[in-house]
């Protein structure tokens, strides 16, 4: 990003993922560092020479366990790992501050129950744990040598007093940890360290400051200008998120809504999370032998009617908001001899939209008011999917410049602010709107009928998880 806030170059690198057992989802921290180096190497050399600050963002909740030498003890347990359901139930029963101070139900996706799982099932590993870092903060450690994190990402560990923006010792003690096991907390716009000499040389940069940054959803919101009360964001990545910014701490744990710090000081947010969103389209591609997600979505638009009779439950990795059910399963229902790839694709797009709407309802129950929703993420490129989502959510969807860049854009904005300061309203203004999709009454009516069928199917086929 240049000094005017315009994106001048982007690069990315693929990451492998391991699912060695049912409900497990892991990555090697060393792979994050390898991919980071590959991505940086893909950026324009001249642009790299001019870098003045670096911001970080990354997947939330991942448990990265380090020994005294700061080496990983095991693969990181990721946000969509569901193995720790028993530990989550036990922690919530044992320590009411997880709801009172943490503001959230204890769910398997969060970091705290992952540590409890390691304590129960891998005690030799647990005994060696010296530090617990989130994924982006392990990358920071490799970049700067500093053990630091930001408020928004750390709130998702469940070990913070979210309203007061600090580690909460009773919540750490519930997992056998202390503040000494944790990184130092910073606001998202604060500098946490300086790029190491060897990294600076390898990347062709000066030893520039590295800024705290934010968890992927908070940083994505910063990139889209979602910073003030009632601003809302829909992120269509691997997971699906609806994020609503607020000027005060609110929570609705009964509906599995997430209440975290924002990446900017004095701001918080409510968030609904479904664990499989655009990844459902990827699944449909593999299941039908379709070449790409883009082709799959085009088939839906060209070959299927809106609100087709096939129904898809998008719970390929269990679900968080509002069901908090790691055992919820994906279902494709209502097939007949005429079911085509296009109708399967349409059912998948609609099923993800229905799941997003269930989560959105949980946010609205907190009393926050939302008039329109900005859209980011890879899935944001489809106007047809936008038509479905606008009708199901019954809100206009606003598409903005840089939407596909998502959290990286927000991380760059936070780094830019750390160097230039100025006013929040200017530094974090919403990017230019490129399109607005309004909900059409006829679409709302047709899809609302199908959504009721979707809800009945979930209730019939996925009994509520009790934590046992």
N, C-alpha and C positions, 0 to 999 in steps of 0.2 A: 504494500500500500504506500502511495506517495504522501507527501505532506498535506495535499488537498483532500485526502481520504479516498482517492480512487485506486481500485485494484489494478496493479500493473503487471502482475504475473502470478500464476498458480502452478503447483505441481503436487503430485500425489504418488503413493506407493501402496501396493496391496499388502494385506496382513493375513497370515494363516490363522485358523482357529481350530481348537481341538475339542472334541466331544467324546471323551473316552468311555463314559458311562451314561446311562439315561439321566437326564436333568443336568448333567455337567456341561460347563462351558469355560474353557481356559485358554490363555495365551502365555507365551514366554515373554517376560519383560525385555529380554535381549532382542526379541523380534521388533519391539516398538522402537528401540534405539537404531537398529539396522534400517528399518523403514523410514525413520526420521532423516537419517543421513542420505538415504536414496532420494527422498522427496526434496531435500534441500539441494542436492546435486542436480536435480531437474530444473531448478530455477535459473533464470538468466544470470550469467556471471556478473555482468555489469550492474544489474539491480542488486545483487548480493553485496557488492562492494559498498553500496550506499546505505545499507541498513543501519538504523540508529537505535532500534529497540526491538525486542522480540516478545510477543505475547503467546501464551499457551492455552490450549483447550484440549479436552479429551473425554473419552467415555467415563461416565461416573461409576462409583460404587465398587470398582475392582479392588480386590484385596491383594496388594503387593507386599509380601512379607520379606523383610531383610534381616540378615544376621549382623553381628557387631562390625563386620568388615564391609557392610552395605552391599552384600551380594544376595541375590534372590534365593530364598530357601526352597521354593517350589514354583510351579507355574501359577500365575495370577488367576484368581477365581473371579469371573466376570459378572457384569450387571445382570445378564440373562441366565445365570446359573441358578437352578432351583433346588439344589440338594439340601439346603439348610432349613427346610420348613419346620422340622421338629425343634431345632434350636431357636428359630424365630419365635415360635409359640412359647417356649420356655422362658426366653428373655423377657417377653412382654408380660408374662404372668409374674415374673420375679421382680421386675423393676418398673413401676408405673411412670417413672420420669421419662421413659421412652415416648410416651404420649404427652405428658404434661410439659416437659422441657424440650424434647426432640420434636414434638408436634406431628409425629407420624406413627402409624402402625409399624410394628417390626415385621418386615417381609423378607423372604429369602433373597431378593435381589440386592438388598442393602448390604453394607460392609460388615456391620456388627455381627449378624448371625453367621456370616462366613468365618469370622474369627472363632466364634463359639464352636462351629463345626470342626475347625482344625484342632481346637483344644480337646474336643471329645474323641476325634477319630485319628488324629495325627499328633499325639502328645509330644513325641520327640521333636517334631518340627516346631510345634508351638513353644516349647521350652527354649528354643534358640532365637525367638523373635525379638529383635532389638528395636526395629522401626516398622511402622505400617504406613505405606504410601498409596495414594491413588495413582492410576496409570500415568496421567500427564505429569505428576510430580516425581515419578521415577525418571521420566525423560528430563525433567528439570535437574534432578540430581546429577544425571550424566552430563548435562550441559554446563552446570555451574558449581556442582559440589555442595549445594545448599539443600537442606531439608525444610521445605516450605510448601504451603498450600494456600488456596484462597477460600473465602467464606462459602461461596456457592457450591463448590465441589465437596468441601468438607462437611457441609450440612447433610449431604447424602450418605455419610457414614453412619448416622444416627447417634454419634457421640457428642454432638454439640448442643448447647443451649442456644437454640436458633434465634429466639427473640433477642438475646443479649450478645450473640455473635462471638461465642467463646466455647472452648472445650468444657464439658461438664463431667467432673470427676466421678460422680456416682454411676453415670452411664458407661464410662470406661471401666470402672471397677466391676461392673456386671459381667464384663468379658475378660476379667483378670488383667486389665491393662491400666496404665497410668498416663498422665500427660507426657511423661518422658518418652513414651512410645510414639508420640505424635509429632508431626512437623509443626513449625511455627505458622500461625495464621496471619494472613494479610488480606486487605481489601483488594479487589481485582485490579485496581489501577496503580497499586504500589509496586515498586521495584523490590525483587527478592534476592537478586544476586547479579553477577557479571559473567558473561560467557567465558568459559575456560580458554586458555591460550591455544591448546591443541585443537579444540573444536573451532575456534575462530579461524585458525590457519587452514583447517580442512575445509571449512565452509567459505573461505574467501571473504571474511568479515572482520571488522574491528571487534575488540572486546566490549561489546555493547551490553547495556542492561537487559535483564530478563524480568518481565512483569508477571505478577501473580496470575492474571488471566481468570478463567472461569471453567466450570463444568460445561459439557457440550451444550446443554440446553440453555443455560444462562448466557453463555457466550453467543449462541445462535440468536438469542433475543436481543442482545446488545447490537449485533450486526444488523438486525432488522429494525432497530429503533424502538424496541419494546422495553421501555424503562419506566414509564409513568403509570399511575393508577388506572387500571382497566384496560391498558394496552394488552393485546392478545396475539399469540403466535401459534401456528400449527406447523409442526416439523414432521415431514414425511421422509424419514430415513429408514434404516433397518427397523428401528422401533418407531412408534407414532406418539407424538407428544402434543398436548395443548398446554400452553404456558401463559399465565396471566400475571402481569406485574402488579405490585401493590406498594403503597407507601407505609404499610404497617404489617405486622406479623398476623396472619390468619391461618387457621388449620381446619381441616375436616377429615380427621383420621377414620371416622366411621365408614366413609365411602372410599377409603384407600387413596384419597388425594394426597399429594406430596406437598409439604410446606417447607420451603428452603429459603436461605438467603439469596438475594440477587448478587450479581457480580459487581454492583456499584454500591457504595456506602449508603446506609440509611434506606435501603430498598429490599423488599422480599418478593417472593412469588409463590403462587399456587400452581400445581402442575398435575395433569393426569398423564399416565403412561400406559400404553399398550405395547407389549413386548414384541409383537410382530406386525409390521405395517408394510413398507415396501418390500421387505423380505418375503411376504406372502406372494407378491408378484413373481419374485425370483423362484419360489417354490412352484408356482403354476407353470412357469417356463420349463422347468425341469420335468414336471409331471406330464406335460403335453408335447415335449420336444420342440418347443418354440425357441427361436434363436435369441431373442432379447426381450427385456421388459418393455421397451418401446414398441416392439412388434406386438406383444401381448396386449398392451393397452389399445393399440390401433385396431386389433381384432375385436375388442370389446365395443369400440365406438362404431365400427363398420358393420359388424355381423350380429349384434345382439341389441334387443330392446331394453330400455331403462326398466329396472325392476323386473328382470327376467325371473322365471319361476325357480331357478336354482338358488340355493342359499349357502353361503360360506361362513363358517365360524372361524375367525382368524387366529385361533389360540395355538399356534404351532410351538410356542415355548411357554405354555401356561399363560397367565394374565395377572396384571397388577390392578389398575384402576378400571372399574370399581369392584372387581370380584376378589382380588387378592387370593388367587387360586393357581398354585404352580402346577396342578394336575389337569387343568382345563385343556381340552384337546381341539385340534383343528378338525373341522367336519365339512364335507361337500355333500349337500343334501338336495334331493329332488331331481336326480338324474333320470333321463329317459333316452330312447334311441335317437332323438333329435338333438341331444346336448352336444354342442360344438365347442371348439376351442374358444370362440368368441363369447359364448354364453358362460363358460367357466371363468373367463377373464372378467366379464362383467360382474359375476357373482363375487369374485374375489375383491374387486374394487369397492363394491357396495358393502361387503362384509367388513372390510377395514373401516369404511366410513361409519357404519353402525357402531363398531367398537369405539371409535373416536367420540361419537355422540354420547355413548354411555359414560365415558370419562368426563366429557364436557358438562354433562348434567351434574356430576359430583362437584365440579368447581362452582357452578352457579348456585349450588345449595349453600355456599359460604356467604352469599349475599353480594358478591362482587358483580358489577355490571359490565357487560361486554357488548359493544355495538358492531364491531367488525374484527376480522382475524387476518393477520398477515401470514403468508405461507413461505416456508423455506424447505430445503432438502431436495434430494434427487427426484422424489415423486412430485415435486412442485412444478415440473416441466409439462405436465399433462393437463390441458384445459378440460378434457373430458372427465378426468378424475376430479378436477376442481368443481365442475358442474354438479357432480354427485355429492361431494362434500358440502358445498354451499347449501344444497337442498336439505341434506340430512341435519346439518348444524343450524340451519335457518339463520345464517349470517352471511353478509358479503365476504368474499375472500379477496384479499389484496395481494397482488404479486409485485415484487420489488426487484430492483437491480441487485445483482449479487446473491439472489435467493439460493442458487445451487451451492454457493460457497459455504453457507451456513456458519457453523461455529468458528471456522478459521477467520472469517471476516470480522467477527466480534473480537476474537483474540488480537487481531491486528489493530482494531479500533482502540482497545484497552491499552496496547503498547504505545500507540500514537498519542493518546491522551497523557500518558505518563511523561512523555517528552515535551508536549506542547501546552498542556493544561487548557485553560480557556473555560468556556461555559458548557455544562452538560448538554443543554438544549441544542447547541451547535455541534458538539463533538459526537453526540449519539443520536442525532436526528434520524428519522426514518428515511431510508434511501427512496429515490424516485419510484413512484408506482408505475408499473409497466402495463398492468391489466387489473381489472376488477371484475369478478364473477358474482353476479347477484343471484340469489335463489329464486327460481321460477315457481309460481304457485302450483302448477300442474306437476312439476317434479316433486315438490314437497309432499303433495297429497299421495302420489303413487309410492314414494319411498317410505313414507310414514307407515303405510299399511304393511309393507314388507318388513320394516323394522320391528313391528310387533311380532311377526312370525319369527324373526331372528331371536328376539328375547325369549319367546316360548321354547325355541329349540335349545338355547343355552340352558334354560332351567331344566328341561327334560333330559338333556344329554350330559350335563356337567354339574352334578350336585355340588353345592357350595362346600369349599374346603373348610374344615373345622380346626385345622392345626394339629390334629392328632396323627 
